[in-house]
């Protein structure tokens, strides 16, 4: 019986060893706890002046492809004026000698009412420009600002004259004063701006920060609309739809990644 017992002990020993090995292998191959798993997710960086598949599905459209100026022309004109060109994938305003009117351009194929719009821009030292919406064309209007609200684009840090608060960067020009604290960049650096406009609420953004929020056509809006700057512009912001326009206010300015989706 001794040898038989020894054989049984040996078999049990090998059996235990085999089970331990199997359990160890299973543990090694099993998924690790979430805290031990590190997974690198590659960031998808889109080329300038392009849309992702998700953006296309959501209804976004490009107003500028980085190469052609199709769709853009002078305000109240037929062709693109010579003070605008394409440079390194950006739509560039060269500046002009006509004061504050005469050099602005519109995207003429489409009018927009409620929308979300994004654009990337930079401006020369001391420069001034703007992006307009709900612009109406007519020979009686000398410039887009006669009818269209403006997202103010300006060299906030280097403008040669003192700025009133209502003239400030990323504000609703001469209507709502912006809060741009912490997001202003020097002239020559790229900025990302956004406008969200619905009849219930409008919001402006600069480099990820909301700078302005207001309720269009509200009592407060009408008070601002009917006083001060707009006393002599009886058709300002009356139209609830219109064209998108870019301002040439005499200084160099660059725009790219101009995209919009109707809401």
TORVEX-835349 format. One line per field, with one value per residue (C-alpha): residue number from 1; residue in one letter; z, x, y. Coordinates in steps of 0.5 Angstrom, whole numbers. Layout:
N
nr = [NUM, ...]
rest = [A, ...]
c3 = [Z, ...]
c1 = [X, ...]
c2 = [Y, ...]
end
This chain:
263
nr = [1, 2, 3, 4, 5, 6, 7, 8, 9, 10, 11, 12, 13, 14, 15, 16, 17, 18, 19, 20, 21, 22, 23, 24, 25, 26, 27, 28, 29, 30, 31, 32, 33, 34, 35, 36, 37, 38, 39, 40, 41, 42, 43, 44, 45, 46, 47, 48, 49, 50, 51, 52, 53, 54, 55, 56, 57, 58, 59, 60, 61, 62, 63, 64, 65, 66, 67, 68, 69, 70, 71, 72, 73, 74, 75, 76, 77, 78, 79, 80, 81, 82, 83, 84, 85, 86, 87, 88, 89, 90, 91, 92, 93, 94, 95, 96, 97, 98, 99, 100, 101, 102, 103, 104, 105, 106, 107, 108, 109, 110, 111, 112, 113, 114, 115, 116, 117, 118, 119, 120, 121, 122, 123, 124, 125, 126, 127, 128, 129, 130, 131, 132, 133, 134, 135, 136, 137, 138, 139, 140, 141, 142, 143, 144, 145, 146, 147, 148, 149, 150, 151, 152, 153, 154, 155, 156, 157, 158, 159, 160, 161, 162, 163, 164, 165, 166, 167, 168, 169, 170, 171, 172, 173, 174, 175, 176, 177, 178, 179, 180, 181, 182, 183, 184, 185, 186, 187, 188, 189, 190, 191, 192, 193, 194, 195, 196, 197, 198, 199, 200, 201, 202, 203, 204, 205, 206, 207, 208, 209, 210, 211, 212, 213, 214, 215, 216, 217, 218, 219, 220, 221, 222, 223, 224, 225, 226, 227, 228, 229, 230, 231, 232, 233, 234, 235, 236, 237, 238, 239, 240, 241, 242, 243, 244, 245, 246, 247, 248, 249, 250, 251, 252, 253, 254, 255, 256, 257, 258, 259, 260, 261, 262, 263]
rest = [X, X, X, X, X, X, X, X, X, X, X, X, X, X, X, X, X, X, X, X, X, X, X, X, X, X, X, X, X, X, X, X, X, X, X, X, X, X, X, X, X, X, X, X, X, X, X, X, X, X, X, X, X, X, X, X, X, X, X, X, X, X, X, X, X, X, X, X, X, X, X, X, X, X, X, X, X, X, X, X, X, X, X, X, X, X, X, X, X, X, X, X, X, X, X, X, X, X, X, X, X, X, X, X, X, X, X, X, X, X, X, X, X, X, X, X, X, X, X, X, X, X, X, X, X, X, X, X, X, X, X, X, X, X, X, X, X, X, X, X, X, X, X, X, X, X, X, X, X, X, X, X, X, X, X, X, X, X, X, X, X, X, X, X, X, X, X, X, X, X, X, X, X, X, X, X, X, X, X, X, X, X, X, X, X, X, X, X, X, X, X, X, X, X, X, X, X, X, X, X, X, X, X, X, X, X, X, X, X, X, X, X, X, X, X, X, X, X, X, X, X, X, X, X, X, X, X, X, X, X, X, X, X, X, X, X, X, X, X, X, X, X, X, X, X, X, X, X, X, X, X, X, X, X, X, X, X, X, X, X, X, X, X]
c3 = [0, 1, -6, -8, -3, -6, -13, -11, -7, -13, -18, -13, -13, -21, -21, -16, -20, -26, -24, -21, -28, -31, -26, -27, -34, -34, -30, -34, -40, -37, -38, -33, -29, -32, -28, -31, -38, -42, -49, -53, -57, -63, -64, -71, -74, -80, -85, -86, -90, -89, -86, -82, -84, -77, -79, -86, -83, -78, -84, -84, -90, -92, -95, -97, -99, -98, -106, -109, -108, -111, -108, -106, -109, -107, -103, -108, -114, -119, -118, -112, -111, -112, -105, -103, -105, -103, -99, -96, -95, -92, -95, -94, -94, -97, -94, -99, -99, -99, -92, -88, -94, -101, -99, -96, -99, -98, -99, -104, -106, -100, -94, -87, -82, -76, -76, -72, -76, -74, -77, -76, -77, -75, -76, -77, -72, -71, -75, -75, -79, -77, -79, -81, -82, -84, -89, -94, -101, -104, -107, -102, -97, -97, -93, -90, -83, -85, -84, -81, -74, -73, -69, -68, -70, -68, -65, -58, -55, -61, -64, -64, -61, -55, -56, -53, -49, -55, -60, -57, -60, -60, -58, -62, -65, -61, -58, -53, -49, -49, -44, -47, -41, -42, -49, -53, -57, -60, -67, -72, -68, -70, -67, -67, -67, -67, -67, -65, -67, -66, -65, -58, -56, -59, -57, -59, -57, -58, -57, -53, -49, -49, -50, -51, -50, -52, -54, -61, -62, -54, -50, -48, -55, -58, -53, -55, -63, -62, -59, -60, -66, -70, -70, -77, -79, -79, -83, -78, -76, -78, -83, -80, -85, -90, -93, -89, -90, -89, -87, -90, -86, -89, -85, -87, -85, -86, -85, -86, -84, -85, -84, -82, -81, -81, -75]
c1 = [0, 6, 8, 1, 0, 6, 3, -3, 1, 5, -1, -5, 1, 2, -6, -5, 1, -3, -9, -5, -1, -8, -11, -4, -5, -12, -11, -5, -10, -16, -18, -14, -18, -20, -15, -9, -11, -8, -11, -8, -14, -11, -13, -16, -14, -18, -14, -16, -22, -25, -31, -31, -37, -40, -41, -43, -48, -50, -52, -45, -43, -36, -37, -29, -25, -18, -17, -23, -27, -33, -40, -36, -37, -37, -43, -48, -43, -42, -35, -30, -26, -19, -18, -19, -15, -13, -6, -4, -11, -14, -19, -15, -17, -12, -14, -17, -17, -24, -25, -30, -34, -33, -29, -34, -36, -42, -43, -48, -51, -55, -59, -59, -64, -62, -56, -49, -43, -35, -29, -22, -19, -13, -11, -6, -3, -8, -13, -21, -26, -32, -37, -44, -50, -58, -54, -59, -57, -59, -56, -59, -54, -47, -44, -47, -47, -53, -57, -53, -51, -44, -39, -33, -26, -21, -14, -16, -9, -6, -11, -8, -14, -18, -24, -31, -33, -39, -33, -29, -27, -32, -38, -45, -42, -46, -51, -48, -41, -37, -33, -27, -22, -17, -18, -15, -9, -4, -5, -2, -5, -10, -17, -23, -30, -37, -44, -50, -57, -64, -70, -70, -62, -56, -49, -42, -36, -28, -23, -28, -31, -38, -37, -44, -51, -57, -65, -66, -72, -73, -75, -68, -65, -70, -68, -61, -63, -67, -62, -55, -51, -57, -61, -59, -59, -67, -66, -61, -63, -70, -69, -69, -65, -60, -53, -46, -41, -34, -31, -25, -24, -17, -13, -10, -15, -15, -21, -21, -25, -31, -37, -44, -51, -58, -62]
c2 = [0, 5, 5, 6, 12, 15, 15, 18, 23, 25, 25, 30, 34, 34, 36, 42, 44, 44, 47, 53, 54, 54, 59, 64, 63, 65, 71, 74, 73, 76, 84, 88, 93, 100, 103, 99, 100, 106, 107, 112, 116, 119, 126, 127, 134, 137, 140, 148, 149, 142, 139, 132, 127, 129, 136, 134, 130, 136, 140, 145, 148, 151, 159, 158, 152, 156, 156, 159, 165, 162, 166, 172, 179, 186, 189, 191, 189, 183, 181, 180, 187, 187, 189, 181, 176, 168, 168, 161, 158, 165, 170, 176, 183, 188, 194, 200, 208, 209, 210, 205, 204, 201, 195, 190, 183, 178, 171, 172, 165, 164, 168, 166, 167, 162, 159, 157, 160, 159, 162, 163, 170, 174, 182, 186, 191, 197, 193, 194, 189, 185, 180, 181, 177, 179, 184, 187, 189, 196, 202, 206, 202, 204, 198, 192, 195, 200, 193, 188, 186, 186, 181, 186, 184, 189, 189, 190, 191, 195, 199, 206, 210, 209, 204, 205, 199, 198, 198, 192, 185, 180, 184, 186, 192, 198, 194, 189, 190, 183, 180, 178, 177, 172, 170, 176, 175, 180, 182, 177, 171, 166, 167, 162, 166, 163, 166, 162, 166, 164, 169, 166, 167, 170, 168, 170, 166, 168, 162, 158, 163, 166, 174, 176, 173, 177, 176, 179, 183, 183, 190, 191, 189, 195, 200, 199, 199, 205, 209, 212, 209, 207, 213, 215, 208, 207, 200, 197, 190, 190, 184, 177, 174, 176, 175, 174, 180, 181, 188, 191, 197, 199, 194, 187, 182, 174, 169, 162, 156, 160, 155, 155, 151, 153, 152]
end
